[in-house]
Amino acid sequence: MSPTILALVFGVLFAPPALQSALLLAQSAPAAATPQPVPTPQERVQQLQAKVLELEKSAGSNDPALATALNELAIVHFQQGDFAAAEPLFRRTLSIRETALGPDHPHTAQALNNLAQVLQERGNYPVAEPMLERALALYEKIRGPDHPEVATALNNLAGLYRVSGNYARAEPLYLRALAINEKAGSDHPSVAVVLNNLGLMFHRQGNLEKARPVMERSLAIREKAVGPDHPDVARALNNLGILSQEQGDLAKAEQLYRRAVQIYDKAFGRQHQLYGQTLNNLAVVHLVKGEYAVAGPMYEEALAVRVAALGPTHPDMTVALTSHAIYLDVTGKISEAVKRQTESANVTERNLDLILASGSESQKLRYMETFTENTDITVSMHQVSAPRDGAAQYLALTTLLRRKGRVLDAVGGALGALRERMSVDDRAALDRLSAARTQLARLVLRGPGRQEAAAFSGDVAAAEEQVQQAERDISTRSAAYRAQTRPVTVEAVQAALPPGAALVEIAVYRPFNNRVAHVEKRFGAARYVAYIVRPGQAPASVDLGDVKAIDGQVEAFRRALSSPKSSGLRPAATALHKSLVGPLLPLIGGAQRLFISPDGALNLVPFAALQDQNGRYLVEAHEVSYVTTGRDLLRLQERAPESRRALIVANPEFGPLPSDPAPATDVRLDRAIDLSRARFTPLPGTAAEASALAVLMTEADVRTGRDATEASLRSVHGPRVLHLATHGFFLSVGQPGSNAAARALVHDAAPKSAITSADNPLLRSGLAFAGANARSGGDGDDGILTALEASSLDLWGTRMAVLSACETGVGETRRGDGVYGLRRALVV
């Protein structure tokens, strides 16, 4: 399973199976001197099944010869696209070889590679990656660094990185594999494999000119090596068809697709997923050419084939359903288009929870990025194709409510913090839910394979019932869990809004032109759109304008804010008010309270400080609250027991400021920043701040000086109010620190490399507490609380969190996912 981002619109690019026959069939019997008739795949399966049964009786269940037969049988299933049948055979092969041959044998490495390939095809990237890494390490150890089997292992690991979007790690592996394979000859088939995959990577990076020559060379090698009618040639033809289409050469694309479809039809029949994928691509060409009568039946057949081959809930069905929805939109069948795109959105939502439940943050981010174009298409279906269609508006709004901030929810530690405060029985219930979801995810991702559709649907229904039963169990036990997992619908968000309030859900989208093929013309310049949700009223929306223009106004406003006495502050605030607030006023009516969910650069705008033409601030007319997404409102419906006490942490005793650099400390997984040279100066003014607050909140627990520790926050359980007055920081990528503001991060003399950037912005944002300068805050802490750590604090029941520190409202903004920084980490 390796669709590209553009596959959400115009089809699928794919590499041939990375399993190379020279490697996989190394233990097969030598070819006969006299050519024999080539058996069909079905005949080959029957032959190998008989051989497996015979070896089980004669050699035993752990004989290497049996593993060889199982491996060959699994390969046939894999090459036929029956991954469900291949996986258990590859698993059994690996088990036998590890037992009989040992963990460091080359045949064990082969089995690891093969199992990882089928897991990758089924979307289980987190499990496949360590298997491929282990296989590569074994081959390098056994064969040496320049062996062809090492090249295959490099290619396969690079392929996983490629489909995950990690191009920086993929490219050097591909180039090393190519160099090894070219030693066997520039026209060797193994060279074609790596060239094709390298071309796929260039394509996903948007470098079409660089992709074409390597993919054309790959096709030429394949045609020479295996003949013009081989399925591997069809794959290369399809990929070149995609490139031709994206560069506007529809005639060439149609020629390439037709030839690929014919090869697949002859090799596999019309029920194979590759046939369905390529037929869909051919249908797109006819759609763009305006040949709707030809395109329609092709779309219908392609969709039916893919449903049968993958199952209706497989993640790749999002691609198939959206592609058909585009056809229906273009041909004016907007109601049917919205229904089809709704089906696509439901498949996506079903699988997001399953896939985001595992893997690293970067894997989750890259996975969500594959839905960017799909979200653009969904919003465009309303804003561009059918602005007055209620169903299209409902779908666009629902999609935004479901997807905005999704990765932050997944990686922010909310369920981890929930688990920490659960009883033993409740934790066991949560474990049962996790196990049930894992089982359902595996079932959905593998698809039906050779299983009858009705039987597969029955298995999925049974797995879903187990998940639902586990969800019912944990929901009855935990109000906090109910708040975290409440279904996201427009109606639920409306019900969560207080009387007299309105949600302003702002999103960035790129208008989709569904009538062009050229990749650079398919999506227009990004725009801001706002959807307004009010209790008891139909949602409304308004286009706010070009992102580039509005972001320019945002930058001017923020610059003016940094110099409040500047004469440019009011004009900048008024201009931004006109762009952002003016279009909303007719739609929010008499709403007194606004819940604003910004996107992009608007996450850094203090909307309350915007002024109208009369100089009146927005906060004078409306109470303004911020949410990452309207989905956050659903959590507020579950009332947690409130503590009477507040926690105030202020004026930490950071420790002395030595002239020599402090020693580096051990780095935890949630502490990826090297802050060994960071220094924090005293903040005596915050002591008075804490004293003043203690007068107002007589029950408050006040921690200052040496008691203002990181541990005091870790041990907190839902204080009514949390007030933190200390140094705050946010490190931009490549920057050693921030400005010299009164409460910002400072450094002693040190090279810029002393502060290393981290991919996760939650690790580049944080607060300093007692002992921070010596990296010793007591109780095993180092005195620095990162935003990632803060996201796991138990703030269930906290009504307000105040960050009285610099740089706590900034962070890294990501489209559709809010601000990665302290503000998001402490949303309660």
N, C-alpha and C positions, 0 to 999 in steps of 0.2 A: 504494500500500500504506500505509494509515494506520489500523490498528486501534487502538482505545483500550485502556487497561489492562483495563477491564471486559470487553473483547471476549474475553479469555481464558476468560471464563465464559459470558457471555450474548449474544455476537454482536458485530457490527461497526457502528460509526458511521462514516459517510463523507461527504465533501463531493463535490459534482459536480466534474468535471474543471475545474481552474482556467483551462483554456484557453477564453477567451471567443470566441465566433464572430465578434463584431464586430471583434476584433483579428486573429484567425487568418485569416479569409476576406476581409480587406480588399482583397486583390488579385483576388478572384473576378470573373467577368463579372457585369454588372448583371442583375437579375431580369427575365425576359420580361414583357411587358405582359399576355399571356394566361396564366393559371395552367396549369402543366404538371404531369403526374403525377409524384409524388415517387418517385424510384427507391429500391429497397431498398439496404441497405448493400453487399450483394454486387454488385448492379448498379453501384453507384457506384464500387466498387473496380475493376471491369472497365473502366468508362469512363475512370477516371483512369489506369489502367495503360496503356491504349491511347494516351491523350494524352501520357504520359511517353515512350513509344516513338517517337511521331511527332515530339515536340520534340527528342529525342536525335538523330534523323536530320536534321531541318530546321534546328535552331538551334544545335546543338553541346552539348558536355557541360558548359559553364560559362555557359550563358545564364540570365539572371534569370527568364525565363518558365518554363524547366525547373524552377528552384527552387520557383516558385509551385505548379506541378503536383505536385512531390514533397511539398511541404508539405501540400497538400490531401489527397493520398493518405495521408500519415502521420496526419493528423487523423482520417480515417475509421477507420483501424486503431486509433488511440488510443481513440476513442469506443466501439469495439467491444470494448475490453479486450485487444486484441492488441498488447501493448507490445513484444514481440519483433520484430514486423514494423514497428512505428512507429519504433523507435530508429534503425536504419540510414538510413531515409528522412530523418529529422530531421537526422542527422549530415551527410548529403550536402547537404541544403538549406543548412545553416550553412556548409559548405565553399565552396559555389558563391557564396553571398552575400558572404562575407568576401573572396573573390577578385575577384568582379565589381563589387561595390558598395562595398567597403571595410569596415573594422572598426567605423566609427562611423555606419553607415547604420541608419535605423529598421527596415528589413527584416532586417538582421543581428541587431538586438536582439530582434526577433520570433522569429528562428530559435534564438537562445540560450535564450529563455524556453521555447520548445516542447521543445527537447532536454532542458532541465533538468527539465521536468515529467515526461517519460517516465522519466528517470533516478530521479526521486523515487518514482514509482510502483513502480519495481523495487528500491527500497531503497538506492540508491546516493547517500545524502545528502551524503557529503563532496565528491563531484564536482559534484553539483547546486548546492550552496550558492554557490560562487564564480560560477557561470554566472548564477544569479538576481541576485546582487549586481551583476554587470557589466551585465546587462540593465536593471536599475533605474537605474543611473547613466547609461546611454545615453539612456533615455527622458527622464530629468530634464534632461539636457543638450540633447536635440533638441526635445522637446515643451514643456518648462517644467514647473514643479512641480505644477500642478493639472490636467494633461491626463488624460483617461480611461485612456490607455495606461499612464500612471504609476500610476494606481490599480490596474490589473490586475497590474502588476509588484510593487507593494506587497503586494497580496493573496497573490500566489504565494510571495514570499519569507516572508511571515508564516506561510503554510501549512507551509513547511518547518520553520520554528522551532517551530510548534505540534506537529507530529508528532514532533519531536525532544525535546519537553518544555521548550523554552526560552520559556516564556509571557511573561516580562518583556520579551523582544525582540519577541514576536509581537503583543501587544495594541496598542502605539502604532502599529504599521504597519497593522493592521486598522482602527483608528479613523481614521487619516488617509485610507485608501482609501475608507472609508464616507463621510467628509465630501466627498471629491471626487465620488463617484458620485451622491450625493444632489443635487448641483447640476443633474443631468440630470432630476431628478424623484424624489420619494420612492418611487414605484412602479416605477422602472426595473429591468429584470432584473439589471443589474449590482449593484444594491443588495441583491438577494436573495442573490447569491453571497457577498458579504462578511458579511452577517448570518448566513447559515448557518455559515460558517467561524468567525465570532466565537462563535456558540453552541456549536460543537464545542469550542472552547478553554475556555469557561466550564464545559462538562461535564467535560472532563478535569481541571479544577481542583476538581471536586466541587461546584460552585455550580449546582445544578440549577434553583433558583428564578430565577437570573439568565439561565440558558440558554434556558428555555422561551419567554419573550415574543419574544426575537429570532428564534428558530427558527420560531415560529408566524407572525411577520410575514414571514419568508422564504418560507414555504409559500404564504401568501396571495398574495404578489407573483408567485410562479411559476405558480400556477394561473391567474391573470389573464393572464399574459404568454404562456405556451406551451400552455395548455390542461390539463385535468385528467388526461390520460393520457400525459404526457410523462415520460421517464425521470428528468429532473431533479426532477419532482414526487415520483416514487417515492423518490428519495434523501431528500428532506425528510420524507416520510411515515415512512420507516424511522427516521430520527433522532428524530422526535417519539415514535415507538413505543418506542424505547429509554428516553427520558425518562419516559414514562408508566409503563413497566414498573418502572423503578427507584423511582418514587414510589408503587408499589403498585397502580396502576390497570390491572389485567390486561385488563379488558374493552376499554378504550380502546386499549391496546397491540395486542391481537389485531386489532381493527378496522383500525388503521393498517397493521399488517404485511400483512394479507390484501390490502388494496388495493395496496400496494407490490409484492407478489409477482405479482399479476395484471398490473400494468403492465409489469413486467420480462418476464414470460412472453410478453406480446403484442409487446413491442418487440424483445427479443433472443432469445427462445426459452429453453428450460429447461437449456441447457448453459452459460449465461453465469455468471461468478463472482458478479455482483451478485444474480442470482436465487438462487444457492446460499447466499450470506450471509444474505439476508433470510429465506429459507425456514428456515434454522437459527434465526433469532431467533423466528420464529413457533412453531417446535418447542419452544423454551424456555418460552414462555407455556403451552403445553399441559402441559409437564412440571411446571411449578410448580403448575398447577391440578389435578394428579394424573391427567390424561388421558393415561396412558402408551400406550395402544393407538393414539392419534392421533399422539402425539409420535414414537414409534419409527420409523415409515416416513419421516417428514419428516427426522429426523436422518440416516437411511441415505441418502436421496436427496441431501440437502444435502452430505454428505461426499463422495459419489461425484461430484457436479458439481464440487466444489472441487478434488478430486484431478485430474480431467480438465482443468480450466481452468488450474490453477496448477502441476501436477506434484507428485509425492509428497514432494519435499524442499524445497519453497518455504517460507520462514519463516512465511507465513500458515497453513500446515498445522498448526502448533502450536496455533493457535486452534481449528481445525476438529476436530482429534483430541481435544483436551482437552474440548471441548464434548460430544462423543459419549461420552467416558469418564465425564463427570458423569451423563449419562442412564443409563448402565449401572450406575453406583454407586447411584443413587437407586432403580433397579428391582431391586436385590439381586443383580446379576450381577457380583460383586466381582472374580472371576478375569478376566472379559472386560474389566472396567473397568481393572484394573491393566495388562493387556496393551496396551490402547489408550493409556493414559497413558504407558506405556513407549515406545510408538511416538512420541508427542508429545515426550518427553524426548530421544529419539534424534535427531529432526529438529532440536530446539533445539541439541543439542550439535554436530551437524554444521555448523550455520550460525554458532554463536558464534565459533569459531576464525576463520572467514572474515570476519565482520563486525568482530570486535575487532581484526583485523590492521590496520585502517585507521581514520582519524578521530581526533579529539582526545579527551583524557581525559573532558571533560564529555559528549561525544557517547556515549562508551562507557558512562559511568555512567548516562545517561538510557536507553540501550538496555537495560542490565541491569535497570533499575528496572521495565521493562515485563514482566519475568518474576517480579516479586515475588509477584503473586497466583497465578501458575502454580505457584510453589514452595509457597505456602501450601496450594493445593489438593492437591498431591502429598503433602505431609506429612500433611495432614488425612485423606487417603484411608487412610493407615495408622493415625494416632493416634485418629481419630474413627470412621471407618467399619469398619476391619478391624484392630484392634490385635493380633490373634493371627495375622494372615496373613503368612507369611514372605515371599511375593513383594512384598506392599505395603511391608513393612519394608525389603526390599532396594532397592526403587525409591526410597523416601524417602531412605535413607542415601546411595545412589549420587548422587542429585540434589544433596544437600548437599555431598558430596565434590567434585563437578564444579563447582559454582557459587560456593561460598564463596571470597572473595578473588580472584575471576576478573579483575576490573578492575585490581587492584593488580598481578597477574601481567602483564597486558597493557601497563600504563603504567610499570611499575617499572624498565624498562631492562634486564631480564635478557638478552634476546636481543641487545640492543645491546652489552652488555658482552661477551657471547659472541662476537659478530662481531669486536670489536676484537682478540681474542686468536687469531683464526683465521688460517690461512695464506691466501695469495691463491687457491689452488685451492679451499679449503674455503669461502671467501667466495663464489666463483663458484657452488658447489653450493648455497649458501644462497639466492643470487639466483635460481637456477633453480627452487627450491622456491617462493619468493615469487611468481614469475611464474606457475607452475602453479596455485597457490592462487587468485591473482587471476582467472585464466581460469575456474576452477571456480566461484568466487563469482559472476562475471557470468552464467555459464550457469544456475546454480541460481536466482539472484534474478530473472532475466527470465522463467523458466517456459517451457513449450512453445509458447505462442502458438498459431499455426495449424499448427505442426509435429505430425506424427503422434506419438502417445504412445510407440510403440515406437522410432521414430527418435530422439526426444528422450532417452529412457532410454539409448539407445546412445551418444549424444553425452556424456551425463553419466558413463556408465561409462568411456568413453575418457579424459575429463578426470580422473576419479578415479584411473585407472591412472597417468596422468602424475604426479599428486601423490604417489601411493604410491611410484612409482619414485624420485622426487626425495627423498622422506623416507628411503627405504632407502639411497640414496646418501650423504646427509649423516649418517645414523645410523651407518653403518659408519666414517665418518671421525672422528666427534666423540662422545666419551662425555658431554661437557657437554650437547650437543644432546639426546642420549638422555634425560638426566636431566630436561631442561626439558619434554620432550614425551611422556613415557611415558603410555600410555593409563590413564585413571583408572577403576579398578574396585575393588569391595570386596575381592576376592581379592588384587589387587596391593597394597593397603594392608595387608592382613593379613600378606602375605609380607614387607613392609618393616619390620614391627614386630620389635624384638629379642625374644628369649625373655624371658618374665617381664614383658612390658610390655603396656599397654592404651592404646588411643586413646579419649579422651572427646570426641566431636564434639558440641558444644552449638550449638543454633540457636534463633533466634526465629521463631515462626510464629503466624499468626492462624487459629484453627479456622474452617473453611469450612462454612457451613450451605447445603447444596445443595437445600434445599426452600423457599427464600424468594426473592422477587423484589426487595424493597425494598433499595436499595443500602446503607442505613445498618445493616441487620440481616444482611447477607450474611456478614460476617466478624466473629468474636467478638474479645474483648480478647486482645492478644498474650500468648503464653506461651513459656516456655523448655522445650525438650525436649533430652534428651541421648541420643546413640547411642553404645554402647560396642562397640569392635572389639578382639578378642583373637585371637592366632594360633591357628589350628586349632579355633576355636569359632564357633558361630553368633552373629551380632551380637545385641545386646539394646538395649532402649531404656527410658527412664523419663521421665515428665512431671515437670518440676521445679517448675512453678507459674506464677503470674501474674507477668508482666514488671514491671508497675508496683510490685507489692509487693516483689519481690526487688531491683529497682533502688533502692528506698527503703532496704533493708538495706545495699546496696553504698555508697550515699552516707553512711549513718551510720558504716560501717566506715572509709571513707576520711577522713571528718572526724576520727574518733578516731585514726587513724594519724598525722595531721598534728600531733597532740599526744600523743605516746607515754605521757606521765605521766598522761594522763586516765584516770579510773576507768572510763570507758565503753568502753575498747579491748577488754578481754577479752569482755564481754557481746556487743559487736558482732561480734567474730570468731567467737564461739560460735554466735550466731544465724545468721550466714551459712554457717557450717560445717553446721549442721543443715539449711538449705535446699538447699545445693548439693552437699555431700559425702555427707551421710547417705544420700540416696536412691541414690547410686552404689555404696556399699560392698558391698551384696549382689551386684552385677553385675560388679565388677572382680575379685572373688575374691582370689587370692593374688598378684595383679600387684604387683610391687615398684616399677615405673617407670610413671608416668602421663604421657602426651602429651596435654595439654589444649588443645583448640581452642575458645576462647570465642566468644561473639557479643554484640553490643550492649555494654551497660555492663560486662559481665563481662570484657571485654578489659582493663579497668583494675584488676582484682582480683588481688593476689598470693596465689594459692591456697595456696602453701606456708605462708603466715602464718596461715591459718585454724586455729582451735583447737576440739577436741571438748569435751565436757562435763567431761572430766578435765584440761583444760588442755594436752593434748598437741597439738603442731603437726602439720599434715598432713605436713610435710617430715620429721618424725621417723619416719613409717611408710612414706613413699613418696618416691622421687626424682621431682621434678616438672619437666617441660619444657613449653614453650609452642610451639604452631604456629598459624599463621593458619588452616590447614585441614589435615586429615589427608593431603591431596594433597602437602603439603610433604615427607612422609616418603619419597615415591618418589624425590625428588632425591638423598636420602642413600645410595641403593643404588649409585650410580655413584661409585666412588672416584677422586678426583683426586690427582695427584702432590702430596705434602705437602712444603712448604718447611720447612727446619730452623730458620729464623729467625723471630723475632717482631718486630713493629713497635710501638714505644711512642712515642706523641706526647703530650707533656705540657708544662705551664707555657709556653704560647706567649707571645711578646712582642707583645702586642696593639698597642702604641704608646701615645703620650701621650693624655691626656684633655683635649682643647681645650675651652674654654668656649663657643666659637661652633660652630654646627652645621657638620658636615662637608659638603662638596659632594656632591650626588647623583651617583651613577655610572650608566653606561649599564645598562639592564635587559636581561638575556638572557632567552630563552624559559623557561629553568628557574630564573630569578631574579626572580619577579614581585613580591616584597615590597620596599617602599621602607624600607630600614633606615638611611637616611642620618643619622638622629639617634641611632642605637643606640650605646652605649658599653660596653666590656668592661673590667672592673677586673682587676688582676693576680691570679694564683693561685699564689703561691710555694709553697704546701703541696703542689702537684702535682709539684714538682721532687723532693721527698723520696719521693713515691709512685713516680716513675719510677726513682729510684736503688734503691729496695728491690726493685722488680721486676727490674731489671737483674742483681741478685745472684742471683736465682732462675733467670733465663733468660739465661745468659751469652752466648748467640749473638744476643741481641736487638739490633736496630737502634734506638737511642734518639735521638729528635729533640726538642730542647727549645729555648726561647728563639726566636731568629730562624729556626732550622732547623725549628721546629714549624709547617710551612706546609701550606696546602691542596694545593699541588703535590706534597708528599711522599705524600699519600694518593692523588692521581690517578695517580701513577706506580707504585703498589703492584701486585704480582701475586701473589695468594694467599699472604700470610704465614700461618704456622702459627697465630699468635695476633695479634690486633689490639687494642691497648689505647689508648684515647683519653681523656685527662684534661684537660678544658677547660670553657669555658662552653657550656651547651646552652640552647636556647629552643624554646618552642612558642607561637605567637601565636594566640589565639582570635579568631574573626571579630569585628571592631569593637573589639578591645582593643589598645592601643598597646604593651603589653608584659606581662610576667608579674610575679610578686611579687619582693620584694627578697631572695630566697634567695641563699646564698653563691655559687652558680654559675649565676645566672640572668641574663637580659637586663635591662640597665638603660638609662635614657634621661636626656638632659639636658632642660632645660625646653623643651617643644615642644607644640603642639596635638596632639590625638589623631589628627587627619587626617594627621599625618606618617607614620604607619604605615598603609598601605593593605592591606585584606584581599584575599586571593586565593581563588578558588574551590578551588584545589588545596591541601589541607592539607599536602602534601609540600613546598610552597613556604613554609609558615609554620612549619616546624620545621627546626632546623639546629644547627651547631656553629661556634664561632669559633676562628680560628687566627691565626698571626703576621700582623701588619699589618692586623688587622680594623678597628681604630679609624680608620685612615687610608684604608681601603678599597683597600689596596695590599699584597698578600701576595707579590708577585713572580711572574714568569713569566706575567703577564697575569691573575692571580687577584686577588680582592679580599679574601681572608682569611675568607670565610664559605662554608661548605659546607652547602647545603640538603639536606633528606632526599631530594629528587628527584635531586639530583646524586649523593648517596651510594648511591642504588639502582643506579647504573651503575658502581660500583667493581668491579674484578676481585677478587672474594673466593672464586673457585673453588679449593677446597683449604684454605680457612681453617677451622680447627676451632673457634675461639672468638673472638667479638668482644665487647669490654668497653667500655661507654660510661660512664666515670666522670665524669658531669656531671648537672646538674639537668635535669628535664623531658625526659629521653630516653625515659622509659617511657610518656609521655602522648602524646596526639594526638587526632584527631577520629575517633570511632567511627562506623561506618556498618554498619547491619544487613547481615550476610552478607559483609562485606568487611574486617573487622578494624579495626585502628587505623592511621590514616594518620599516620605520624610516623616518628621515627628508628628505633624498634624494628623496624618492618616493613622499613624501607629496608635494614637491615643483617642481615636474616635470612640465614643461610648454611647 
